[in-house]
Amino acid sequence: MKRFNDLVLKFQKPDWMENPVFGVIDSVLETHPEIFDMCSKDIMGDEKHSELGRQDTPSLEQIVRAAIYKEMRGYDYRELEYAQIDSRLCATFIKLDERKPFTFQLFQKYISRIKAQTLHEILVIVSKIAIDEGFESVSDIIQDSTVVESNIHYPTNNSLVWDCIKTSTALLRDLKKEMEDFSFINYCKSAKQTYYKINLTKKEEIRYDLFSKQLILFTKVINQTSNAIKKSTRVLPHSIFRINSRTFMN
């Protein structure tokens, strides 16, 4: 019987060590119940709402906790309903206790009333309290990368030169908006025509001549950009940082 009880307790209690984020949020919400009042007007308006809730209606705390769980997990309302049954962590975080899980229609009715700005403010406040009270540390930063499918062109010499001309010209346009006495020659139209001609031409000698012409335009654009950067550092010291940042991003 003792072994059975140990197993029951093991499966009833979520392992916050495996879910530290929700463990921190749960601790903050437990010690700062005033956070729930931030959503009270959104959910109930001027109506009075029971803090205990009925068997078929979630309390204000349960609605806010469910909204936070849904937002953190990226669930839709049907997934949130299923998580109450499938995940002990979800059931405990929402404080479902031994009650029957709430339907997705019921959650949608109440959670959809919460303004996005209100929920954002709650998450910010929870994070701030967690940092101030030592639950969280901002000294360490964990970063992750996500691969996103996108269309890219094959990096030929022709395409790379054309990309550099386009990016440099865009930077020159931005700089012109800030420096009234600044002017430059836009070679994009001519460079674009040459770019397509190189791609469509099959004769090697013609392509060679066209690419030589493109390199001359490329050199002119780069010289203009270099001179503009030198001038901008004297007139607008902060522009050099913006130009370098944009160049890096492109």
N, C-alpha and C positions, 0 to 999 in steps of 0.2 A: 504493500500500500504506500509506503514512504517513497519508493522508487517511482510509483505512478504519480504521486503528488509532485515530485521533483520535475518529472517530465511535463506535467500540466503547467507548472510555474514557468518552466523554460520556454514553452511555446506561447504562453500568455503574455509574457513580458518581452517587449522588443529589446534588442541589443543596440543601445544607443552608440556603443563604440563602433558598430558597423555603419551607423547612420549619424555621424557627429553633427551634421548640419541641422537635422531635425531635433537632435538632442539639445543643441544650443537654443534653437527657437522655442522649444517646449519649455526650457528652463526660464527663458526671458518672459514668455507669456504667463507662466505661473507666478512670477514675482512682480509682474506689472499688468494686472488685470485692466487698468485704465486704457490700455491699448485697444481693447474691444469697443470701447465707447466711441472711438473714432469712426467706426462704421455704423453706429446706431442710427444716425439720421439718414444715411443712404438707404439702409435696409428697411427701417420702420417709419421714417419720416417723423411725424409728431405722435404716432401711436405708441402705446406702452408695450414693452416686450418682456416676457417672462425670462428671468435669468436661468431658470431651471429647465424650461422647455417641457413639452409633453412627449408622450411616447411616439407620436407620429409627426412631431414638429421639432426641428433642431433649435437649440438655444442660440443666443447671439454669439456666445463663445464658440460653439460648434460650427456655426456658419463661417465665422472669420477664420477659424483653424482649417476648415475644409477649403476655403478660398486660397489660403496660403499654401496648403498642400497641393492643390490643383495647379497653382501658379508655378511652384517649385518643380513639380514633376512634369509640367507641360501636358497635363491630361485634358481630355474633353470631359463632359459631364457623365457620359456612359462609362468611361474608364474610371472616373472617380467613384461611381457607384460600385463597380466591380472590385476596386481596390479595398473597399471596406470589408469585403468577404475574403479576398485573396491575401491581403497584407495585414498582419497583426500590427505592424508599425502604423499603418494608416488608421486602423480602428482605434488604437491607443492615442495617437496624436489628435484625432478628432474627438476623443473621449466618448466613443460609442458605447462603452461599457458592455452590458449584456443585451442591449436593445437591438432590434432588427435594423439592418442597414437602411439608410434613407435612399429614396429613389432619386434618379438623376433629374427627374422633372422637378422634384422639391428643391434640390440644390440649385438647379438653374433658376428657379423662381426667386430665390433669395440672393444667391451670389451674383447674378447678373445685375442686381440693383447697386452693387458696390461700384463706385466710380473707379476708373483705372488710376486716377491721381491719388485717391484715398488709399488704395492697396499699395501703390508705390511708396507713399509716405510711411505706411506701416512697416514695410520691409526695410526702409531706410532707418526708421527709429529702432527696430529690432536689432539691426546690424550695429548701430551706434551704441545701444545699451550693452550688447554682447562684447564690444571692444572696451567700453568704459569699465565694465565689471570683470574683465579678464577672461571671459569665455572664449573670445577670439583674439588673434594677434594679426596685426597688419605688417609685421616685420618681414614675414615670408610671403612671397607671391608665387602662386602656382599657375602656370600658363599651359594651354593646350592648343593644338591646331586642328582644324577641321578641313578635310578635303572637299571642295565644292566643284562639281562638274561645270565646265564653261567652255565656250568655243575659243580656240586660240589658233593663230596662223603659224605655219611652219617658219621658224626663224632663219630665213635666208638673208644673205647680205643685203639684198635689195629691200626687203621688208624692214630690216633693222635700221637701215639708213633713213627710210621713209618715216619710221616711228620717231627717230631722233629729231627729224625736221619738224614733224607735227608738234611734239612735246616742247621743243625749244620755241617755236612760234607761239604756242599757247602761253608760255611763260612771258614772252615779250609783250603779248597783249595785256596780260595782267599788270605788268610793270608800267605800261603806258597809261593805265587808268590812274596810277598814283603819281606819276611824274609828267606834269603838263608839257614840259619842254623836250620830252623824250620822243623820238620817232625811229622807225625801222622800216625796212623793206620786207614785204611779205612774199616769200618765194614758194608758198605752199601750192598755189595753182599750177605753176610750172613743174614743181617736183612731183605733184600727183600725176600729171600727164606722163611724165617720164617713167614713173613707177609702173604704170599700167602698160606702157609700151615695152618695157623690159620684160614683163611677164608674158606678153603676147608674142614677142618677137622670137623666132626660132633660129635665125641666123646668128652665129656666134660673133662675127665681126661687128654686126649692127648692135648687138647687145653690149659689146665691149665699149663702143662709142657712147651709147646711151648711159651706161653706168659711169663712165668717166665724166659725162656732163652732170650726172646726179651727184657725184662726189664734189664737183666744183660748187654746186648749189649748197650742199651739206656744209662745206667749208665756210661759205659766206654766212650761213645761218649761225654756225657755231661761233664765228668771230663776232657777229652781232650780239649774241647771247653773252659771250665773255666780256665784251665792252660794256654791255648793259649792267652786268653784275658788278663790275668795278665802279661804275657810276652810281649804282644804287647804294653801295656801301658808304658812299660819301654823303648822299642825299637822304637815303632811308636805310639806316643801319639794320633795321629789323627785317628788311626784305630778303637779305641773303639767306636767313634761316628758312623763310618760307619757300624760296626758290629751291634750295637744296633738299628740303623735305619733299616737295612735289616731284623733283627729279628722281628721288629715291623711290617714291611710291609708284612712279610710272616705269 
